[in-house]
């Protein structure tokens, strides 16, 4: 019997009536645990618990919130090896990547512990004599959170930490594929002293648990990370709700990396391989479109192929593994579908794209690199979300910029160049939320804003001090002296 993990509602472990198995994608015979499948009734109970806890928590002192978030940060960091192993086991990231992600989660909580003490306001004179004006921020209320499977602890952390820092109460639904890391995080926060009902965990299907959060009248805001298709449904439901809900959506990318003729070749190859294929390409900031100027194109392709030959794809927990498996069978099939689509459209499979067998049964896919593609092909326009990248040849910088911006997505972009002129122009004119120069498009800091434009994001930014825009509401008060 595998350990059974229940939903956590009102600070209590709720009896499990239905559960699903959490499977290790590196070894499908390995069951990480059995995790509860929540119901609409569970969501209703969780929202009620959050609502009951909100008056006290929203007025808790900044020191109280600081102490809890800092204690949680300390435990996360002290257990980073253990939690990193859990993350790698349930999601398929390498052990090193899993430990790095847990470390980031701990750093996020430490940062927002500090934000508890930095919340300020403004005092202004009115245009009317004898009247003072105060501008303050207050918590929004009950926040519903729906998180994805590709960052099982970092994304829950960067949603939960600011929401708690600014006095909100939470009901979170983690991705059904990877509930273990979120469960561990919620457990840590309760043991750090978080009052019962402030943070509630309801696991299960998005069509049940997620939908119930969207429809509940006492949920004041939603923070969602996932696909465009689901994000549109979330937005529509929040706008149609009465009262309407505040919305924050992160919905992926088809991120371009421009490589100019003057780029340092070794740097460009490493930036492309890291950004495109590490974490099995399962990052919304992955460099899935490589836009390469003609003069360096052939040498860049040769360099990427040579580098890909050295990449070890194997069990995420195995020493020496560079890239772990795809997260599950469904995602693997999607990757293979797009590889075939690219072939059918005339793309040349320059490297990889084959299923791999390893010592344990898992969802192993050799990284796939396509050449001879255009920006009009589906492989250039639709998010694959796997270790699949394609190269588009362009004649000059102007064409590279035009191709990079020709997308419905606008999350992250990058350029490899030694020209200050082109780097500066690209930073200003790339139609994205985040621009990288000579560094991978995937990989961001926790203390600065995260988010994009176009169909990649909707609403205010996540992370850093900018997170307060979603988790607080502004109040203006006038007082006659």
C-alpha positions in Angstrom: 0.0 0.0 0.0 1.3 3.4 -1.0 0.9 6.3 1.4 -2.4 8.1 1.0 -2.3 11.9 1.0 -5.5 13.8 1.8 -6.8 17.3 1.0 -5.9 19.9 3.7 -9.0 22.0 4.5 -9.3 24.3 7.5 -5.9 23.0 8.7 -7.2 19.4 8.9 -6.5 16.3 6.8 -9.8 15.4 5.2 -10.9 11.8 4.9 -10.2 10.5 1.3 -13.0 8.9 -0.6 -11.3 8.9 -4.0 -7.6 9.0 -4.9 -5.3 8.8 -7.9 -1.8 7.5 -8.2 1.2 9.8 -8.6 3.4 8.0 -11.1 7.2 8.5 -11.6 7.8 9.3 -15.3 11.3 7.9 -15.0 9.9 4.5 -13.8 6.2 3.9 -14.4 6.3 1.0 -11.9 7.1 3.5 -9.1 4.1 5.0 -7.4 5.1 8.2 -5.5 1.9 8.0 -3.5 -1.9 8.1 -3.8 -3.4 11.6 -3.6 -7.0 12.7 -2.9 -9.3 13.6 -5.8 -11.4 16.5 -4.5 -15.0 17.3 -5.1 -17.1 20.4 -5.4 -18.1 19.8 -1.8 -14.4 19.9 -0.8 -14.0 23.3 -2.6 -17.1 24.7 -0.9 -15.6 23.6 2.5 -12.2 25.0 1.7 -13.7 28.4 0.6 -15.8 28.5 3.8 -12.7 27.8 5.9 -10.8 30.6 4.1 -13.7 33.0 4.5 -13.9 32.3 8.2 -10.1 32.9 8.6 -9.9 36.0 6.5 -10.9 38.6 9.1 -8.2 37.6 11.6 -5.5 36.9 9.0 -6.0 40.1 7.0 -5.4 42.1 10.2 -2.5 40.0 11.5 0.6 42.0 12.2 3.3 42.3 9.6 5.7 40.6 12.1 3.3 37.6 12.5 3.3 37.1 8.7 7.0 37.6 8.5 7.7 35.0 11.1 5.6 32.4 9.4 6.9 32.9 5.9 10.5 33.0 7.1 10.1 29.8 9.1 8.6 28.1 6.1 11.5 29.4 4.0 14.0 28.0 6.5 12.4 24.5 6.5 12.2 24.4 2.7 15.8 25.2 2.3 16.9 22.8 5.1 15.0 20.0 3.3 16.0 20.9 -0.3 17.6 17.6 -1.1 14.7 15.6 0.2 12.1 17.8 -1.5 14.2 18.0 -4.7 14.2 14.2 -4.9 10.4 14.2 -4.5 10.0 16.8 -7.2 12.3 14.9 -9.6 10.5 11.7 -8.9 7.0 13.0 -9.6 7.8 15.4 -12.5 10.8 14.0 -14.2 13.2 16.9 -13.8 16.8 15.8 -13.0 17.7 15.7 -9.3 19.9 18.8 -9.7 17.0 20.7 -11.4 14.6 19.5 -8.7 16.9 20.7 -5.9 17.4 24.1 -7.7 13.6 24.5 -7.9 13.1 23.8 -4.2 15.9 26.3 -3.4 14.1 28.8 -5.5 10.8 28.2 -3.6 12.6 28.8 -0.3 14.1 32.0 -1.6 10.7 33.2 -2.7 9.3 32.7 0.8 12.3 34.6 2.3 11.8 37.5 -0.2 8.0 37.8 0.6 8.7 37.5 4.3 10.6 40.7 3.9 7.7 42.2 1.8 5.5 41.7 4.9 7.6 44.4 6.6 7.8 46.7 3.6 4.2 47.3 2.8 3.7 51.0 2.7 1.3 53.7 1.5 1.1 57.4 0.7 -0.1 60.4 2.5 -0.9 63.4 0.3 -2.5 66.8 0.7 -5.8 67.2 -1.0 -6.4 70.0 -3.4 -9.0 71.2 -0.8 -7.8 73.1 2.2 -7.8 71.2 5.5 -8.3 67.7 3.9 -5.7 64.9 4.0 -5.5 61.9 1.7 -4.2 58.4 2.5 -3.6 55.8 -0.2 -3.3 52.3 1.3 -3.3 48.7 0.0 -5.6 46.0 1.5 -5.8 42.2 0.7 -8.2 41.2 -2.0 -9.8 38.4 0.0 -10.0 34.7 -1.0 -7.7 33.7 -3.8 -8.2 30.6 -6.0 -5.0 29.3 -7.4 -4.6 26.8 -10.2 -1.0 25.7 -10.9 0.6 23.6 -13.6 2.8 20.5 -13.6 6.1 21.8 -15.0 7.2 23.7 -11.8 5.5 21.7 -9.0 6.8 23.7 -6.1 8.2 27.0 -7.5 4.9 28.2 -9.1 2.8 27.3 -6.1 5.4 29.2 -4.0 5.4 32.3 -6.1 1.6 32.5 -5.9 1.1 31.5 -2.3 3.9 33.6 -0.7 2.8 37.0 -1.9 -0.9 36.2 -1.3 -0.1 35.4 2.3 2.3 38.3 2.7 -0.4 40.7 1.9 -3.1 39.1 4.1 -5.1 37.0 1.7 -6.6 33.5 2.3 -6.1 30.8 -0.3 -7.6 27.7 -1.9 -5.0 26.1 -4.2 -5.5 23.3 -6.7 -2.2 21.9 -7.9 -1.8 20.1 -11.2 -3.3 16.6 -11.0 -0.1 15.1 -12.4 2.2 16.4 -9.6 0.4 17.0 -6.3 3.2 15.8 -4.1 5.4 18.9 -4.0 2.4 21.2 -3.4 1.2 19.0 -0.6 4.6 19.1 1.0 4.6 22.9 0.7 1.2 23.4 2.3 2.2 21.0 5.1 5.3 23.0 5.8 3.4 26.3 6.0 0.9 24.8 8.5 3.8 23.6 10.7 5.3 27.0 10.4 2.4 28.4 12.3 -0.1 29.4 9.6 -3.6 29.6 11.2 -6.1 27.0 10.2 -8.1 27.9 7.1 -5.8 30.5 5.8 -4.3 28.1 3.2 -6.4 25.2 1.9 -5.3 22.5 -0.5 -7.9 20.7 -2.8 -6.3 18.3 -5.2 -8.1 16.8 -8.2 -9.3 17.4 -11.7 -9.4 20.8 -13.2 -12.9 20.1 -14.6 -14.1 19.5 -11.1 -12.0 21.4 -8.6 -10.8 24.2 -10.9 -14.3 24.8 -12.2 -15.8 24.9 -8.7 -13.2 27.6 -7.8 -14.2 29.7 -10.8 -17.9 29.5 -10.0 -17.7 30.1 -6.3 -19.2 33.5 -5.3 -16.9 33.9 -2.3 -13.6 33.5 -4.4 -12.5 37.1 -5.1 -9.6 36.5 -7.4 -8.0 33.7 -9.5 -4.3 33.2 -10.3 -3.9 30.6 -13.1 -0.9 29.2 -15.0 -1.6 26.8 -17.9 -2.6 26.7 -21.6 -4.1 29.4 -23.7 -7.3 27.3 -24.2 -7.9 26.8 -20.5 -6.8 30.4 -19.7 -9.5 31.8 -22.0 -12.1 29.6 -20.2 -10.8 30.9 -16.9 -11.1 34.5 -18.0 -14.6 34.0 -19.4 -15.8 32.4 -16.2 -14.3 35.1 -14.0 -15.8 37.9 -16.1 -19.2 36.2 -16.1 -19.2 35.6 -12.4 -21.2 37.8 -10.1 -19.3 39.6 -8.6 -16.6 39.5 -11.2 -13.3 38.0 -10.1 -9.8 39.6 -10.4 -7.8 37.6 -13.0 -4.1 36.8 -13.4 -3.3 34.4 -16.2 0.1 33.0 -17.4 -0.5 30.9 -20.6 2.8 29.9 -22.2 5.0 30.9 -25.0 6.6 30.2 -28.4 9.8 32.0 -27.5 12.3 33.1 -30.1 16.1 33.1 -29.7 17.8 35.2 -32.4 21.3 34.3 -33.3 23.2 36.9 -35.4 26.2 36.5 -37.5 28.4 38.3 -35.0 27.4 36.1 -32.1 30.1 34.1 -30.2 29.3 30.6 -31.6 30.1 28.7 -28.4 27.9 31.0 -26.3 25.0 30.9 -28.9 25.0 27.1 -29.0 25.0 26.7 -25.2 22.3 29.3 -24.8 20.2 27.6 -27.4 20.6 24.0 -26.0 20.0 25.1 -22.4 17.0 27.2 -23.2 15.5 24.7 -25.7 16.0 21.3 -24.2 16.9 21.4 -20.5 14.1 20.5 -18.1 13.0 18.4 -21.1 11.8 21.6 -22.8 8.9 21.7 -20.4 9.2 25.4 -19.6 6.9 28.1 -20.8 10.0 30.2 -21.4 11.8 27.6 -23.5 13.5 28.7 -26.7 11.4 26.7 -29.1 12.1 29.0 -32.2 15.7 29.5 -33.1 16.0 32.3 -35.6 19.5 32.2 -37.1 21.1 34.6 -39.5 22.4 33.0 -42.7 26.1 33.7 -42.2 26.3 31.7 -39.0 23.5 29.3 -39.7 25.4 26.2 -40.9 28.1 26.5 -38.2 25.4 27.0 -35.5 23.4 23.9 -36.7 26.6 21.8 -36.6 27.5 23.1 -33.2 24.0 22.3 -31.8 24.0 18.8 -33.2 27.5 18.2 -31.7 26.3 19.5 -28.4 23.1 17.4 -28.5 25.2 14.2 -29.0 26.7 14.7 -25.6 23.3 15.1 -23.8 22.4 12.1 -21.6 18.6 11.4 -21.4 17.9 9.0 -18.6 16.2 8.5 -15.2 15.9 11.8 -13.5 17.4 10.5 -10.3 20.4 8.8 -12.0 23.8 10.5 -11.6 25.0 11.9 -14.9 21.5 12.5 -16.4 21.2 15.8 -18.2 17.6 15.6 -19.3 14.9 13.5 -17.7 11.7 12.0 -19.2 8.7 13.7 -20.6 6.1 14.1 -17.8 3.6 11.5 -18.9 2.2 9.5 -21.9 -0.2 12.2 -23.0 2.6 14.8 -23.3 4.9 12.3 -25.0 2.2 11.7 -27.6 1.8 15.4 -28.1 5.5 15.8 -28.7 5.6 12.9 -31.2 2.6 14.4 -33.0 4.3 17.7 -33.5 7.5 16.0 -34.7 5.5 14.3 -37.4 3.7 17.5 -38.2 7.0 19.3 -38.7 8.2 16.5 -41.0 5.0 16.6 -43.0 5.3 20.3 -43.5 8.8 19.9 -44.9 11.0 20.4 -41.9 14.3 18.5 -41.8 14.8 16.5 -38.6 18.5 17.3 -38.2 18.8 15.4 -34.8 16.9 13.2 -32.5 13.1 12.9 -32.1 13.3 9.1 -31.3 11.8 7.2 -28.4 14.5 5.9 -26.1 14.6 2.8 -23.9 16.3 2.9 -20.6 16.7 0.5 -17.6 13.4 1.5 -16.2 10.1 2.0 -18.2 9.5 5.7 -18.7 8.6 8.4 -21.2 12.0 9.0 -22.7 12.4 11.1 -25.8 15.6 12.1 -27.6 15.7 15.9 -28.1 14.5 16.9 -31.6 16.0 19.7 -33.6 14.5 20.7 -37.0 16.1 22.8 -39.7 14.7 24.1 -43.0 11.5 25.4 -41.3 9.6 28.7 -41.8 7.8 30.8 -39.3 4.5 29.9 -41.1 4.7 26.2 -40.1 2.8 24.9 -37.1 6.0 23.9 -35.5 6.9 27.6 -35.3 3.5 28.8 -34.2 2.1 26.3 -31.7 3.5 25.5 -28.3 4.8 21.9 -28.2 6.0 22.0 -24.6 8.6 19.4 -25.0 12.3 18.9 -26.1 11.5 20.0 -29.6 13.0 23.1 -31.3 13.2 24.4 -34.9 15.6 26.7 -36.7 14.4 29.4 -39.1 17.0 30.9 -41.4 16.9 34.7 -41.9 19.0 37.1 -44.0 19.6 39.9 -41.5 18.7 41.5 -38.2 15.6 43.2 -39.5 14.1 40.0 -40.7 15.1 38.2 -37.5 13.2 40.8 -35.4 10.2 40.6 -37.7 10.1 36.8 -37.5 10.6 36.9 -33.7 7.6 39.2 -33.2 5.4 37.3 -35.6 3.6 35.2 -33.0 0.5 35.3 -30.9 2.7 34.7 -27.9 4.9 37.2 -26.1 6.5 35.8 -23.0 10.2 35.7 -23.4 12.8 36.2 -26.2 16.5 36.2 -26.5 19.3 37.4 -28.8 22.9 36.2 -29.1 25.1 39.0 -30.5 28.3 41.0 -29.6 26.7 44.2 -31.0 25.5 46.7 -28.4 23.5 48.4 -31.2 21.5 45.2 -32.0 21.2 44.2 -28.4 19.8 47.6 -27.4 17.4 47.7 -30.3 16.2 44.2 -29.7 15.5 44.9 -26.0 13.3 47.8 -26.9 11.5 46.3 -29.9 11.0 42.7 -29.0 7.3 42.3 -28.3 7.6 40.2 -25.1 7.5 40.7 -21.3 11.1 39.4 -20.8 14.2 39.8 -23.0 17.5 37.9 -22.6 20.8 39.0 -24.2 23.4 36.1 -24.5 21.6 34.1 -21.8 18.9 31.4 -22.2 15.3 32.5 -22.5 14.4 30.0 -19.8 15.6 31.0 -16.3 14.4 34.0 -14.4 15.1 35.6 -11.0 12.5 35.4 -8.2 12.8 39.1 -7.1 11.8 40.7 -10.4 8.5 40.7 -12.4 7.6 37.6 -14.5 5.1 37.7 -17.3 4.5 38.5 -20.9 2.3 40.1 -23.5 -0.2 39.1 -26.2 -1.6 35.7 -25.5 1.1 34.7 -23.1 -0.2 36.7 -20.1 -3.2 38.6 -18.9 -3.4 40.7 -15.8 -0.7 41.9 -13.5 2.8 40.4 -13.3 3.9 37.7 -10.9 6.9 37.7 -8.6 8.9 40.5 -7.0 7.2 43.6 -5.6 5.0 43.7 -8.7 3.0 40.8 -7.4 1.2 43.2 -5.0 -0.9 44.4 -8.0 -2.8 41.2 -8.0 -2.9 40.4 -4.3 -3.9 43.8 -3.0 -6.5 46.4 -3.8 -6.0 50.1 -3.4 -8.1 52.3 -1.0 -8.1 56.1 -1.1 -9.3 57.7 2.2 -10.1 61.4 2.7 -10.0 63.0 6.2 -11.0 66.5 7.2 -8.6 67.9 9.7 
